[in-house]
Amino acid sequence: PYDQLKEELAKLKIEVEYSRVLEGPYFEPILEFIVKGKRYWFTVAYGGTMLSEWTHLACLFGSRFNVVIGSCGGLLTDADSPDIVVPTYAFYRGVNIFYYD
């Protein structure tokens, strides 16, 4: 999927600086790239638990806006593949909430 992303951005003639691929023993590689001075991470994951770990890491590194694209799972039982769910609020209660104040 990383090569596919690069190909699609090239087709759109978007100027991209690929800065690095973050790798670690506990997660799939994360492709980091910069477009118009904004840093992006792209990765593929299966399951909300792993996605929440990456979101947590992104926030620790200063991310103020995160977009997670994937299936809705149990959020919307009548969702179809191309449907988009835009959350209007987040409910949280746990030991990590102080990180996001």
Stockholm file with secondary structure:
# STOCKHOLM 1.0

chainA/1-101         PYDQLKEELAKLKIEVEYSRVLEGPYFEPILEFIVKGKRYWFTVAYGGTMLSEWTHLACLFGSRFNVVIGSCGGLLTDADSPDIVVPTYAFYRGVNIFYYD
#=GR chainA/1-101 SS CHHHHHHHHHHTTCCCEEEEEEEETTEEEEEEEEETTEEEEECCCSSHHHHHHHHHHHHHTTCCCCCCCSCCTTSCTTCCTTCCCCCSCCCCCSTTGGGGC
#=GC SS_cons         CHHHHHHHHHHTTCCCEEEEEEEETTEEEEEEEEETTEEEEECCCSSHHHHHHHHHHHHHTTCCCCCCCSCCTTSCTTCCTTCCCCCSCCCCCSTTGGGGC
//
